[in-house]
Amino acid sequence: MQDEKYVEGLTIPIEAVLFDKDGTLLDFTRMWGFWTDCVLDRFRDQLAILGLRINTEELPRIWGTFHDDQGRMNGYDVRGPLAMGTMDEVYAVLTWHGYRAGLSWAEAKMMVRECLAQAEEEMEKHRPARPLPGVREFLEQCRSEGVVMGVVTADDTPSAVKHLQWMGLESFFDVVIGTDLVERGKPFPDMLLLACERLGVSVQHTVVIGDTDGDMEMARSAGAGYRIGIGETGRIRLADRTIQSFHELLNGGLNR
């Protein structure tokens, strides 16, 4: 990374880099695949006790996830609820599917709450969060060059901090902003603006890295200086630049 980078012919100093968490810093499918399998297995079991069911073919429609022949999550839609929604929105979607399967809305809410509690217990036991390739090296590079860093995530703040701790990455970040700290989550600019305020940096001199267009729209609407998408080329349409892994940012830095 260099002290300055070029954006559309302009040279701007980089004051901060803000990261999405899931799918950007950590392996989304490993982390949320484990969680999804725990929740849905329990949910289907509880429905079956009542003589109700969700068809395996319907699983992708619940949260925008992909599944193997055994129903295990093995991928996700970056445009879907699990990738872009808040946890409350994800809970509401599952509650709706419980209602659709034949439960009352109240029964569905209670069942979802129980399933989520059990999934959280399993998460605590197994701690499935793993950083994506090149993440730690890039964070170390940023820190060595004096660039401040933060996390802006659709997850709630305590959970985000916990997941960073599981990966041993929490010390890299000066601020962690979850959707619980703002009135509006992604794709609105609120989290990014709050992060920059707490860091004492200019939004225009901030780089945002994320894996969905929700991240990129948040950055665009806030006026961030540069937007980097991580994922397959063409999948993130609003990014200034797309990378497939953080290895592309090592040594060469954030310049194109």
GUVEXFI-400286 format. One line per field, with one value per residue: residue number from 1; residue in one letter; x, y, z of N, C-alpha, C in turn. Coordinates in Angstrom, 1 decimal. Atoms other than C-alpha are relative to their C-alpha. Layout:
# residues N
resi: NUM, ...
resn: A, ...
n.c1: X, ...
n.c2: Y, ...
n.c3: Z, ...
ca.c1: X, ...
ca.c2: Y, ...
ca.c3: Z, ...
c.c1: X, ...
c.c2: Y, ...
c.c3: Z, ...
***
This chain:
# residues 256
resi: 1, 2, 3, 4, 5, 6, 7, 8, 9, 10, 11, 12, 13, 14, 15, 16, 17, 18, 19, 20, 21, 22, 23, 24, 25, 26, 27, 28, 29, 30, 31, 32, 33, 34, 35, 36, 37, 38, 39, 40, 41, 42, 43, 44, 45, 46, 47, 48, 49, 50, 51, 52, 53, 54, 55, 56, 57, 58, 59, 60, 61, 62, 63, 64, 65, 66, 67, 68, 69, 70, 71, 72, 73, 74, 75, 76, 77, 78, 79, 80, 81, 82, 83, 84, 85, 86, 87, 88, 89, 90, 91, 92, 93, 94, 95, 96, 97, 98, 99, 100, 101, 102, 103, 104, 105, 106, 107, 108, 109, 110, 111, 112, 113, 114, 115, 116, 117, 118, 119, 120, 121, 122, 123, 124, 125, 126, 127, 128, 129, 130, 131, 132, 133, 134, 135, 136, 137, 138, 139, 140, 141, 142, 143, 144, 145, 146, 147, 148, 149, 150, 151, 152, 153, 154, 155, 156, 157, 158, 159, 160, 161, 162, 163, 164, 165, 166, 167, 168, 169, 170, 171, 172, 173, 174, 175, 176, 177, 178, 179, 180, 181, 182, 183, 184, 185, 186, 187, 188, 189, 190, 191, 192, 193, 194, 195, 196, 197, 198, 199, 200, 201, 202, 203, 204, 205, 206, 207, 208, 209, 210, 211, 212, 213, 214, 215, 216, 217, 218, 219, 220, 221, 222, 223, 224, 225, 226, 227, 228, 229, 230, 231, 232, 233, 234, 235, 236, 237, 238, 239, 240, 241, 242, 243, 244, 245, 246, 247, 248, 249, 250, 251, 252, 253, 254, 255, 256
resn: M, Q, D, E, K, Y, V, E, G, L, T, I, P, I, E, A, V, L, F, D, K, D, G, T, L, L, D, F, T, R, M, W, G, F, W, T, D, C, V, L, D, R, F, R, D, Q, L, A, I, L, G, L, R, I, N, T, E, E, L, P, R, I, W, G, T, F, H, D, D, Q, G, R, M, N, G, Y, D, V, R, G, P, L, A, M, G, T, M, D, E, V, Y, A, V, L, T, W, H, G, Y, R, A, G, L, S, W, A, E, A, K, M, M, V, R, E, C, L, A, Q, A, E, E, E, M, E, K, H, R, P, A, R, P, L, P, G, V, R, E, F, L, E, Q, C, R, S, E, G, V, V, M, G, V, V, T, A, D, D, T, P, S, A, V, K, H, L, Q, W, M, G, L, E, S, F, F, D, V, V, I, G, T, D, L, V, E, R, G, K, P, F, P, D, M, L, L, L, A, C, E, R, L, G, V, S, V, Q, H, T, V, V, I, G, D, T, D, G, D, M, E, M, A, R, S, A, G, A, G, Y, R, I, G, I, G, E, T, G, R, I, R, L, A, D, R, T, I, Q, S, F, H, E, L, L, N, G, G, L, N, R
n.c1: 0.8, -0.7, 0.7, 1.1, 0.5, 0.7, 1.5, 0.5, -0.8, -0.3, -0.8, 0.6, -0.7, 0.9, 0.0, 0.6, 0.6, 1.2, 0.3, 1.1, -0.5, 0.3, -0.3, -1.1, -1.1, 0.1, 0.6, 1.4, 0.7, -0.4, 0.6, 1.5, 0.5, 0.1, 1.1, 1.2, 0.3, 0.5, 1.3, 0.9, 0.2, 0.9, 1.3, 0.7, 0.3, 1.1, 1.1, 0.4, 0.7, 1.4, 0.5, -0.1, -1.3, -0.4, -0.6, -1.5, -0.1, 0.3, -1.1, -0.7, 0.9, 0.2, -1.0, -0.9, -1.1, -0.1, -0.1, -0.3, 1.1, 0.5, 0.6, -1.0, -0.3, -1.3, -0.2, 1.0, 0.3, -0.4, 1.1, 1.1, 0.2, -1.1, -1.2, 0.2, 0.9, -0.3, 0.4, 1.5, 0.6, -0.2, 0.9, 1.3, 0.2, 0.2, 1.3, 1.0, 0.1, 0.8, 1.5, 0.4, 0.0, 1.2, 0.0, 0.4, -1.2, -0.6, -0.7, -1.2, -0.9, -0.6, -0.8, -1.2, -0.8, -0.6, -0.9, -1.1, -0.8, -0.8, -1.0, -1.0, -0.8, -0.9, -1.0, -0.9, -0.8, -0.9, -0.7, -0.4, -0.5, -1.3, -0.3, -0.2, -1.4, -0.7, 0.6, -0.9, -1.2, 0.4, 0.3, -1.3, -0.5, 0.6, -0.4, -1.4, -0.1, 0.7, 1.3, 1.0, 0.9, 1.2, 0.9, 1.4, 0.6, 1.4, 0.1, 0.0, -1.3, -0.7, -0.2, -1.1, -1.2, -0.3, -0.6, -1.3, -0.8, -0.2, -1.1, -1.2, -0.2, 0.7, -0.9, -0.3, 1.0, 0.2, 1.4, 0.9, 1.4, 1.0, 1.2, 0.7, -0.5, 0.5, 1.5, 0.2, -1.2, -0.3, -1.0, 0.0, -1.3, -0.1, -1.1, -1.3, -0.2, -0.3, -1.3, -1.0, 0.1, -0.7, -1.5, -0.5, -0.5, 0.9, 0.6, -0.6, -1.3, 0.2, 0.2, 1.0, -0.2, 1.1, 0.3, 1.3, 0.4, 0.5, -1.2, -0.4, 1.0, -0.3, -1.1, 0.3, 0.9, -0.7, -1.1, -1.3, -1.0, -0.3, 0.7, -0.5, 0.8, -0.7, 0.9, -0.1, 0.1, 1.3, 1.1, 0.2, 0.0, -0.2, -1.3, -1.0, -1.0, 0.4, -1.1, 0.5, -0.5, -0.8, -1.4, -0.2, -0.2, -1.3, -1.1, 0.5, 0.9, 1.4, 0.1, 0.5
n.c2: -1.2, -1.2, -1.0, -0.5, 0.8, -0.7, 0.3, -0.8, -1.1, -0.9, 0.6, -0.3, 0.8, 1.1, -0.2, 1.2, 1.1, 0.6, 1.3, 0.9, 1.1, 1.3, 0.1, -0.9, 0.4, 1.5, 1.0, -0.1, 1.3, 0.8, -0.6, 0.0, 1.3, 0.7, -0.6, 0.3, 1.4, 0.2, -0.6, 0.6, 1.4, -0.1, -0.5, 1.0, 1.0, -0.5, 0.1, 1.4, 0.5, -0.5, 0.4, -1.1, 0.2, -0.9, 0.8, -0.3, -0.8, -1.4, -0.6, -1.1, -1.2, -0.6, -1.1, -0.2, 0.9, 1.2, 1.2, 1.3, 1.0, 0.3, -1.2, -0.9, -1.3, 0.0, -1.2, -1.0, -1.0, -1.2, -1.0, 0.6, -0.5, 0.4, -0.8, -1.4, -0.4, 0.0, 1.2, -0.1, 0.3, 1.5, 0.6, -0.3, 0.8, 1.3, 0.0, 0.0, 1.4, 0.8, -0.3, 0.6, 1.4, 0.3, -0.5, -1.4, -0.9, 0.1, 1.3, 0.0, -0.8, 0.7, 1.1, -0.6, -0.5, 1.2, 0.6, -0.9, 0.1, 1.2, -0.2, -0.8, 0.8, 0.7, -0.9, -0.3, 1.2, 0.3, -1.2, 0.3, -1.2, 0.1, -1.1, 0.3, 0.0, -1.3, -1.1, -0.4, -0.6, -1.4, -0.8, -0.3, -1.0, -1.3, -0.5, -0.4, -1.3, -1.0, -0.2, 0.5, 0.9, 0.3, 1.0, -0.4, 1.3, 0.1, 0.7, -0.9, -0.3, 1.0, 1.2, -0.3, 0.0, 1.4, 0.8, -0.4, 0.6, 1.4, 0.0, -0.7, -1.2, -1.2, -1.0, -0.8, -0.9, -1.1, -0.1, 1.0, -0.5, 0.9, -0.6, -0.4, -1.4, -1.0, 0.1, 0.7, 0.8, 0.0, -0.8, -1.4, -0.4, -0.3, 0.7, -0.5, -1.4, 0.1, 0.5, -1.1, -1.0, 0.5, 0.1, -1.3, 0.0, -0.5, 1.0, -0.1, 0.6, 1.3, 1.1, 1.0, 1.3, 0.9, 1.0, -0.1, -1.3, -0.7, -0.7, -1.0, -1.1, -0.8, -0.9, -1.0, -1.0, -0.8, -0.8, 0.6, -0.3, 1.1, 1.2, 1.2, 1.2, 1.2, 1.0, 0.2, -1.1, -0.3, 0.3, -1.2, -1.0, -1.4, -0.2, -0.6, 1.0, 1.3, 1.0, 1.3, 0.3, -1.1, 0.1, -1.0, -1.3, 0.1, -0.6, -1.0, -0.9, -0.2, -0.6, 0.9
n.c3: 0.0, 0.0, -0.8, 0.8, 1.0, 1.1, 0.3, 1.1, 0.4, -1.1, -1.0, -1.3, -1.1, -0.7, -1.5, -0.6, 0.7, -0.7, 0.6, -0.4, -0.7, 0.6, 1.5, 0.3, -0.9, -0.3, 0.9, -0.2, 0.1, -1.2, -1.3, 0.1, 0.4, -1.2, -0.7, 0.7, -0.1, -1.3, -0.1, 0.9, -0.4, -1.2, 0.5, 0.7, -1.0, -0.8, 0.9, 0.3, -1.2, 0.1, 1.3, 1.0, 0.6, 1.0, 1.0, 0.2, 1.2, -0.4, -0.9, 0.5, 0.0, -1.4, -0.2, 1.2, -0.2, 0.9, -0.9, 0.7, 0.0, -1.4, -0.5, -0.6, 0.8, 0.6, 0.7, -0.3, 1.0, -0.5, 0.0, -0.8, -1.4, -0.9, 0.3, -0.1, -1.0, -1.4, -0.7, -0.3, 1.3, 0.2, -0.9, 0.5, 1.2, -0.5, -0.7, 1.1, 0.6, -1.0, 0.2, 1.3, -0.1, -0.8, -1.4, -0.1, 0.0, -1.3, -0.1, 0.8, -0.6, -1.1, 0.6, 0.6, -1.1, -0.6, 1.0, 0.0, -1.2, 0.1, 0.9, -0.6, -0.9, 0.8, 0.5, -1.1, -0.2, 1.2, 0.5, 1.4, 0.7, 0.6, 0.9, 1.4, 0.4, 0.1, -0.9, -1.1, 0.5, 0.4, -1.2, -0.5, 0.9, -0.2, -1.3, 0.1, 0.7, -0.7, 0.5, -1.0, 0.6, -0.7, 0.6, 0.1, 0.3, -0.2, -1.3, -1.1, -0.4, -0.9, 0.7, 0.9, -0.8, -0.4, 1.1, 0.2, -1.1, 0.3, 1.0, -0.5, 0.8, -0.6, -0.4, 1.2, 0.3, -1.0, -0.2, 0.6, 0.0, 0.5, 0.4, -1.2, -0.5, 0.9, 0.3, 1.3, 0.4, 1.4, 0.7, -0.3, -0.4, -1.4, -0.7, 0.5, -0.5, -1.5, -0.1, 0.3, -1.0, -1.2, 0.3, 0.2, 1.4, 1.0, 0.8, 1.3, 0.0, -0.6, 0.9, -0.5, 0.6, -0.4, 1.0, 0.6, 0.5, -1.2, -0.5, 0.9, 0.0, -1.2, 0.2, 1.0, -0.5, -1.0, 0.6, -0.3, 1.1, 0.9, -0.3, 0.5, -0.2, 0.0, 0.6, 1.4, 0.9, 0.5, -1.0, -0.8, 1.1, -0.4, -0.5, 0.9, 0.3, -0.6, -0.2, -0.3, -1.4, -0.5, 0.5, 1.1, -0.6, -0.7, 0.7, 1.0, -0.8, 0.4, 1.3, 1.1
ca.c1: 0.0, 1.2, 0.4, -1.7, -3.8, -5.5, -9.3, -10.6, -7.6, -7.5, -4.9, -6.3, -4.6, -6.0, -6.9, -8.9, -10.0, -13.5, -14.4, -17.6, -17.3, -19.1, -17.8, -15.1, -13.0, -14.3, -15.4, -19.1, -20.1, -18.1, -19.4, -23.0, -23.3, -22.6, -25.2, -27.8, -27.5, -28.0, -31.0, -32.7, -32.1, -33.7, -36.5, -37.4, -37.3, -39.6, -42.0, -42.0, -43.1, -46.2, -46.7, -45.6, -42.7, -40.6, -39.6, -35.8, -36.4, -37.6, -34.4, -32.7, -35.8, -35.6, -32.3, -30.9, -28.6, -27.4, -27.5, -26.1, -28.1, -28.2, -29.5, -26.2, -25.5, -22.6, -23.0, -25.0, -26.6, -24.8, -28.1, -30.1, -31.3, -28.5, -25.8, -27.4, -30.0, -29.9, -30.3, -33.8, -34.7, -33.3, -35.3, -38.4, -38.0, -37.7, -40.7, -42.7, -41.8, -43.0, -46.3, -46.4, -45.8, -48.9, -47.9, -49.5, -47.3, -46.8, -45.9, -43.5, -41.8, -41.3, -40.0, -37.5, -36.3, -35.7, -33.9, -31.7, -30.7, -29.6, -27.7, -25.9, -24.8, -23.4, -21.6, -20.0, -18.8, -17.3, -16.4, -16.5, -15.3, -12.2, -10.5, -10.4, -7.0, -4.7, -6.9, -4.4, -1.5, -3.4, -4.5, -0.9, 0.2, -2.3, -1.4, 2.3, 1.6, -0.5, -3.8, -6.7, -9.2, -12.8, -15.6, -19.1, -21.4, -25.1, -24.5, -25.1, -22.0, -21.4, -21.7, -19.3, -16.7, -17.0, -16.4, -13.4, -12.1, -12.6, -10.3, -7.8, -8.4, -10.1, -6.9, -6.6, -9.7, -10.2, -14.0, -16.7, -20.1, -23.0, -26.5, -27.7, -25.8, -27.6, -31.2, -30.7, -28.4, -26.9, -27.3, -27.9, -24.8, -25.4, -22.9, -20.1, -20.7, -20.7, -17.5, -15.7, -17.0, -15.7, -12.3, -12.0, -11.4, -12.8, -15.3, -13.8, -10.5, -11.9, -11.7, -14.6, -14.1, -17.1, -18.6, -22.0, -23.6, -25.2, -21.7, -20.9, -24.1, -23.5, -20.1, -21.4, -24.2, -21.9, -19.3, -16.5, -13.3, -13.0, -15.0, -13.5, -15.6, -14.3, -15.7, -16.2, -15.7, -19.0, -20.9, -20.5, -21.6, -21.1, -17.5, -14.7, -12.5, -13.2, -10.6, -11.0, -8.8, -6.8, -3.6, -4.2, -3.9, -0.6, 2.5, 0.6, -1.7, -5.0, -4.0, -5.5
ca.c2: 0.0, 3.5, 6.7, 7.8, 6.2, 7.2, 7.4, 8.5, 10.6, 12.2, 11.5, 11.2, 10.2, 7.0, 7.7, 4.5, 1.2, -0.1, -3.7, -5.7, -8.8, -11.8, -12.9, -10.2, -10.9, -14.4, -17.4, -16.8, -20.4, -22.0, -19.7, -19.2, -22.6, -24.1, -21.8, -22.3, -26.1, -26.0, -23.7, -25.4, -29.0, -28.0, -26.1, -29.0, -31.5, -29.3, -29.0, -32.7, -33.4, -31.4, -33.1, -30.1, -29.8, -27.5, -29.2, -29.5, -27.8, -24.7, -24.2, -21.9, -19.6, -19.1, -17.1, -17.2, -20.1, -23.1, -26.6, -30.1, -33.3, -33.7, -30.2, -28.8, -25.2, -25.0, -21.5, -18.3, -15.6, -12.3, -10.5, -12.6, -12.0, -14.0, -12.0, -8.6, -8.6, -7.8, -10.7, -9.5, -9.7, -13.2, -14.2, -12.7, -14.6, -17.9, -17.0, -16.4, -19.9, -21.4, -19.6, -20.7, -24.3, -24.1, -22.6, -19.5, -16.4, -16.6, -20.3, -19.7, -16.9, -19.1, -22.0, -19.8, -18.3, -21.8, -23.0, -19.9, -20.3, -23.9, -22.8, -20.2, -22.8, -24.9, -21.9, -21.2, -24.8, -25.0, -21.4, -21.9, -18.4, -18.6, -15.6, -15.6, -16.1, -13.1, -11.2, -11.3, -10.4, -7.4, -6.2, -6.4, -4.4, -1.7, -1.5, -1.3, 1.7, 3.5, 3.1, 2.9, 0.2, -0.6, -3.1, -2.2, -5.2, -6.1, -8.3, -6.9, -5.4, -7.9, -10.8, -9.1, -8.5, -12.1, -13.5, -11.3, -12.6, -16.2, -15.4, -13.5, -10.3, -8.0, -6.1, -4.8, -2.7, 0.7, 0.5, -2.1, -0.9, -3.2, -2.6, -2.2, 1.1, 2.9, 3.7, 2.3, -0.5, -1.3, -0.1, 3.2, 5.2, 5.4, 2.8, 4.1, 7.7, 6.6, 4.6, 7.6, 9.9, 7.6, 7.2, 10.9, 10.4, 11.9, 9.8, 11.0, 9.6, 6.2, 2.9, 0.4, -3.3, -5.7, -8.6, -7.3, -4.4, -3.5, -2.6, -0.7, 1.3, 2.2, 3.5, 5.3, 7.0, 8.1, 9.5, 7.1, 7.7, 4.2, 0.9, -2.5, -5.6, -9.0, -11.9, -13.0, -10.5, -8.9, -10.1, -6.8, -4.1, -1.0, -1.5, 0.7, -2.4, -6.1, -8.6, -12.3, -12.4, -10.1, -11.4, -9.0, -6.1, -7.3, -5.3, -3.6, -2.0, -0.4, 1.2, -0.2
ca.c3: 0.0, -0.7, 1.1, -1.8, -4.4, -7.7, -8.1, -11.4, -12.1, -8.6, -5.9, -2.4, 0.9, 2.5, 6.1, 6.8, 5.5, 6.5, 6.0, 5.9, 8.1, 6.6, 3.2, 3.4, 6.4, 7.2, 5.2, 4.8, 3.8, 6.6, 9.3, 8.2, 6.6, 10.0, 11.6, 8.9, 9.0, 12.8, 12.6, 9.7, 11.0, 14.4, 12.6, 10.4, 13.3, 15.3, 12.4, 11.8, 15.4, 14.6, 11.3, 9.3, 6.9, 4.7, 1.4, 0.8, -2.6, -0.7, 1.4, -1.1, -1.0, 2.8, 3.0, -0.5, 0.1, -2.0, -0.6, -1.5, -1.9, 1.9, 2.4, 3.7, 2.8, 0.4, -1.0, -0.9, -3.1, -2.5, -3.2, -0.7, 2.9, 4.6, 2.8, 3.0, 5.6, 9.3, 11.8, 12.7, 9.0, 8.7, 11.8, 10.3, 7.0, 8.9, 11.0, 7.8, 6.5, 9.8, 9.3, 5.7, 6.8, 9.1, 12.4, 13.8, 13.7, 17.5, 17.3, 14.5, 16.4, 19.5, 17.4, 15.6, 18.9, 20.3, 17.1, 17.2, 20.8, 20.1, 17.1, 19.1, 21.7, 18.9, 17.5, 20.8, 21.0, 17.5, 16.7, 12.9, 12.0, 9.7, 8.0, 4.2, 2.4, 2.7, 5.3, 8.2, 6.0, 4.5, 8.0, 9.1, 6.1, 6.7, 10.4, 9.6, 7.4, 9.9, 8.2, 10.8, 10.2, 11.2, 10.6, 9.4, 9.4, 9.1, 12.2, 15.6, 17.3, 20.2, 17.8, 15.3, 18.0, 19.2, 15.7, 15.3, 18.6, 17.5, 14.5, 16.6, 14.5, 16.9, 17.8, 14.2, 14.4, 16.1, 15.7, 15.1, 14.0, 13.8, 12.6, 16.2, 16.6, 13.8, 12.8, 9.2, 8.2, 4.8, 2.1, 3.8, 4.8, 8.5, 9.7, 7.5, 8.6, 12.3, 11.8, 10.2, 12.9, 15.7, 13.9, 13.3, 9.5, 6.4, 4.5, 1.3, 2.3, 3.3, 1.4, 1.8, 1.1, 1.0, -0.9, -1.8, -3.7, -0.3, 0.9, -2.2, -2.1, 1.5, 0.5, -2.6, -0.7, 2.1, -0.3, 0.4, -1.7, -3.1, -3.2, -3.5, -4.0, -3.1, -5.2, -8.7, -11.5, -12.5, -9.4, -7.6, -10.0, -7.9, -7.0, -8.4, -8.4, -7.8, -6.4, -5.9, -2.7, -0.5, -2.0, -4.9, -2.5, -0.9, -1.9, -4.8, -2.2, -3.0, -6.3, -9.5
c.c1: 0.9, -0.8, -1.1, -0.4, -0.8, -1.4, -0.5, 0.8, 0.4, 0.9, -0.5, 0.8, -1.0, 0.2, -0.5, -0.5, -1.1, -0.4, -1.4, 0.6, -0.2, 0.2, 1.1, 1.2, 0.0, -0.8, -1.5, -0.7, 0.4, -0.7, -1.5, -0.6, -0.2, -1.3, -1.3, -0.4, -0.6, -1.4, -1.0, -0.3, -1.0, -1.4, -0.9, -0.4, -1.2, -1.3, -0.5, -0.7, -1.4, -0.7, 0.1, 1.4, 0.3, 0.8, 1.5, 0.1, -0.3, 1.1, 0.7, -0.9, -0.1, 1.0, 0.8, 1.3, 0.0, 0.3, 0.4, -1.1, -0.5, -0.6, 1.0, 0.3, 1.4, 0.3, -1.1, -0.1, 0.4, -1.1, -1.1, 0.0, 1.2, 1.2, -0.2, -0.9, 0.5, -0.5, -1.5, -0.8, 0.1, -0.9, -1.4, -0.3, -0.3, -1.4, -1.2, -0.1, -0.6, -1.5, -0.5, -0.1, -1.3, -0.1, -0.7, 1.2, 0.7, 0.8, 1.3, 1.1, 0.7, 0.9, 1.3, 0.9, 0.7, 1.1, 1.3, 0.9, 0.8, 1.1, 1.2, 0.9, 1.0, 1.2, 1.1, 0.9, 1.1, 0.7, 0.5, 0.5, 1.5, 0.3, 0.3, 1.5, 0.5, -0.5, 1.0, 1.2, -0.3, -0.2, 1.4, 0.7, -0.6, 0.5, 1.5, 0.2, -0.8, -1.4, -1.0, -1.0, -1.3, -0.8, -1.4, -0.8, -1.5, -0.3, -0.2, 1.5, 0.6, 0.3, 1.2, 1.3, 0.4, 0.6, 1.4, 1.0, 0.3, 1.1, 1.3, 0.3, -0.4, 1.0, 0.4, -0.9, -0.2, -1.5, -0.7, -1.4, -0.9, -1.3, -0.8, 0.4, -0.6, -1.5, -0.2, 1.3, 0.3, -1.3, 0.0, 1.4, 0.3, 1.2, 1.4, 0.3, 0.4, 1.4, 1.0, 0.0, 0.8, 1.5, 0.6, 0.7, -1.0, -0.6, 0.6, 1.3, 0.0, -0.2, -0.9, 0.2, -1.2, -0.3, -1.4, -0.2, -0.6, 1.2, 0.4, -0.9, 0.1, 1.2, -0.3, -0.9, 0.6, 1.1, 1.4, 0.9, 0.1, -0.8, 0.6, -0.9, 0.9, -0.9, 0.2, -0.2, -1.4, -1.1, -0.3, 0.1, 0.4, 1.4, 0.9, 1.0, -0.5, 1.3, -0.6, 0.6, 0.9, 1.5, 0.3, 0.3, 1.4, 1.1, -0.5, -0.9, -1.3, -0.1, -0.5, 1.2
c.c2: 1.2, 1.0, 0.7, -1.0, 0.8, -0.5, 0.9, 1.3, 0.9, -0.8, 0.4, -0.8, -1.0, 0.2, -1.3, -1.0, -0.6, -1.3, -0.5, -1.2, -1.3, -0.1, 0.9, -0.4, -1.5, -0.7, -0.1, -1.4, -0.8, 0.4, -0.1, -1.3, -0.9, 0.4, -0.4, -1.5, -0.3, 0.5, -0.8, -1.5, 0.0, 0.4, -1.1, -1.1, 0.4, 0.0, -1.4, -0.6, 0.4, -0.4, 1.0, -0.2, 1.2, -0.9, 0.4, 1.0, 1.5, 0.7, 1.2, 1.3, 0.6, 1.2, 0.3, -0.7, -1.2, -1.2, -1.2, -0.9, -0.3, 1.2, 0.9, 1.2, -0.1, 1.3, 1.0, 1.0, 1.4, 1.1, -0.4, 0.5, -0.4, 0.8, 1.4, 0.5, 0.1, -1.4, 0.0, -0.3, -1.5, -0.8, 0.1, -0.9, -1.5, -0.2, -0.1, -1.4, -0.9, 0.2, -0.6, -1.5, -0.4, 0.4, 1.4, 0.9, -0.1, -1.3, 0.0, 0.8, -0.8, -1.2, 0.5, 0.4, -1.2, -0.6, 0.9, -0.1, -1.3, 0.1, 0.8, -0.8, -0.9, 0.8, 0.3, -1.2, -0.2, 1.2, -0.1, 1.2, -0.2, 1.2, -0.5, 0.1, 1.4, 1.1, 0.4, 0.7, 1.5, 0.9, 0.4, 1.0, 1.3, 0.5, 0.5, 1.3, 1.1, 0.3, -0.5, -0.8, -0.2, -1.0, 0.6, -1.2, 0.0, -0.8, 1.0, 0.1, -1.0, -1.3, 0.2, 0.0, -1.4, -0.8, 0.5, -0.5, -1.4, -0.1, 0.6, 1.3, 1.3, 1.2, 0.9, 1.2, 1.0, 0.2, -1.1, 0.5, -1.0, 0.7, 0.5, 1.4, 1.1, -0.2, -0.8, -0.8, 0.1, -0.2, 1.5, 0.4, 0.1, -0.6, 0.5, 1.4, -0.1, -0.5, 1.1, 1.0, -0.5, -0.1, 1.3, 0.1, 0.6, -1.1, -0.1, -0.7, -1.5, -1.0, -1.0, -1.3, -0.9, -0.9, 0.1, 1.4, 0.9, 0.8, 1.1, 1.2, 0.8, 0.9, 1.1, 1.1, 0.9, 0.9, -0.5, 0.2, -1.2, -1.3, -1.2, -1.2, -1.2, -1.2, -0.2, 1.2, 0.1, -0.3, 1.2, 1.2, 1.4, 0.3, 0.8, -1.0, -1.3, -0.9, -1.3, -0.4, 1.2, -0.1, 1.0, 1.4, 0.0, 0.6, 1.0, 1.0, 0.2, 0.7, -1.0, -0.7
c.c3: 0.0, 0.8, -0.8, -1.1, -1.0, -0.1, -1.0, -0.3, 1.2, 1.0, 1.4, 1.0, 0.6, 1.5, 0.7, -1.0, 0.8, -0.7, 0.4, 0.7, -0.8, -1.5, -0.4, 0.8, 0.3, -1.1, 0.2, 0.1, 1.2, 1.2, 0.0, -0.5, 1.2, 0.8, -0.7, 0.1, 1.4, 0.2, -0.8, 0.4, 1.2, -0.4, -0.6, 0.9, 0.8, -0.8, -0.2, 1.2, 0.0, -1.3, -1.1, -0.6, -0.9, -1.0, -0.2, -1.2, 0.4, 0.8, -0.7, 0.0, 1.4, 0.2, -1.2, 0.1, -1.0, 0.9, -0.9, 0.1, 1.4, 0.7, 0.8, -0.8, -0.5, -0.9, 0.3, -1.2, 0.7, 0.1, 1.0, 1.5, 0.9, -0.2, 0.3, 1.1, 1.4, 0.6, 0.3, -1.3, -0.3, 0.9, -0.5, -1.2, 0.5, 0.7, -1.0, -0.6, 1.0, -0.1, -1.3, 0.1, 0.9, 1.4, 0.1, 0.1, 1.4, 0.2, -0.8, 0.7, 1.2, -0.5, -0.5, 1.1, 0.6, -0.9, 0.0, 1.2, 0.0, -0.9, 0.6, 1.0, -0.8, -0.6, 1.0, 0.2, -1.1, -0.6, -1.4, -0.8, -0.5, -0.9, -1.5, -0.3, -0.1, 0.9, 1.0, -0.6, -0.5, 1.2, 0.6, -0.8, 0.3, 1.4, 0.0, -0.7, 0.6, -0.4, 1.1, -0.7, 0.9, -0.7, 0.0, -0.5, 0.3, 1.3, 1.1, 0.6, 0.9, -0.8, -1.0, 0.8, 0.4, -1.2, -0.4, 1.0, -0.3, -1.1, 0.4, -0.8, 0.7, 0.3, -1.2, -0.1, 1.1, 0.3, -0.7, 0.1, -0.6, -0.2, 1.2, 0.5, -0.9, -0.2, -1.3, -0.3, -1.5, -0.8, 0.3, 0.6, 1.5, 0.7, -0.5, 0.5, 1.5, 0.2, -0.2, 1.1, 1.3, -0.3, -0.2, -1.4, -0.9, -0.8, -1.4, -0.2, 0.6, -1.1, 0.6, -0.8, 0.5, -1.1, -0.6, -0.5, 1.2, 0.6, -0.9, -0.1, 1.3, -0.2, -1.0, 0.6, 1.1, -0.6, 0.2, -1.2, -0.9, 0.5, -0.6, 0.3, 0.0, -0.5, -1.5, -0.8, -0.6, 1.0, 0.8, -0.9, 0.4, 0.5, -1.0, -0.5, 0.7, 0.1, 0.4, 1.4, 0.4, -0.5, -1.1, 0.5, 0.8, -0.9, -1.0, 0.7, -0.7, -1.4, -1.1, -0.6
***
